[in-house]
Amino acid sequence: MILEYLIEKYWFAELDERFRINCFANNPSLESSLKFLRKTEWARNQIQGFYIKSKIEDKKKSKK
């Protein structure tokens, strides 16, 4: 769910730009990204933190 939201909002190219994680750059797909993030705690933590920040920004924008 988290990754689906981020891919829909930012696409793989912007996620790669922000994080420089190969699963977003080389032949990106939801499945390969999930596989990598399940195995790699540091990357998963970065993505989860970014998701939380994005949701907070969305709520702030919707209140204006």
C-alpha positions in Angstrom: 0.0 0.0 0.0 2.8 2.5 0.9 4.8 1.7 -2.2 1.7 1.8 -4.4 0.8 5.3 -3.1 4.4 6.6 -3.7 4.6 5.1 -7.2 1.3 6.7 -8.1 2.2 10.1 -6.7 5.9 10.3 -7.7 6.6 7.6 -10.3 9.7 5.5 -10.3 11.9 8.3 -11.9 11.4 10.7 -9.0 11.7 8.0 -6.4 15.1 7.1 -8.0 16.1 10.7 -8.0 15.3 11.1 -4.3 16.7 7.8 -3.0 19.2 6.4 -5.6 18.0 2.9 -5.0 18.5 0.5 -8.0 15.0 -1.0 -7.7 13.6 2.3 -8.8 16.2 2.8 -11.6 16.9 -0.5 -13.4 13.8 -2.1 -14.9 11.5 -0.8 -12.1 8.4 -2.6 -11.1 6.2 -2.8 -8.0 7.2 -6.5 -7.5 10.9 -6.0 -7.7 10.8 -2.9 -5.5 8.7 -4.8 -2.9 11.1 -7.7 -3.0 14.1 -5.4 -2.4 12.5 -3.4 0.3 11.4 -6.4 2.2 15.0 -7.6 2.4 16.7 -4.2 3.0 15.8 -2.5 6.3 17.6 0.8 5.7 15.8 1.3 2.4 12.5 0.3 3.8 12.9 2.8 6.6 13.7 5.6 4.2 10.6 4.8 2.1 8.4 4.6 5.1 9.6 7.9 6.4 9.0 9.5 3.1 5.5 8.1 2.9 4.7 9.6 6.3 6.0 13.0 5.2 4.0 12.8 2.0 0.8 12.0 3.8 1.3 14.9 6.2 1.9 17.3 3.3 -1.3 16.0 1.6 -3.3 16.6 4.8 -1.9 20.2 5.1 -2.7 20.9 1.5 -6.3 19.6 1.8 -7.0 21.8 4.8 -6.1 25.0 3.0 
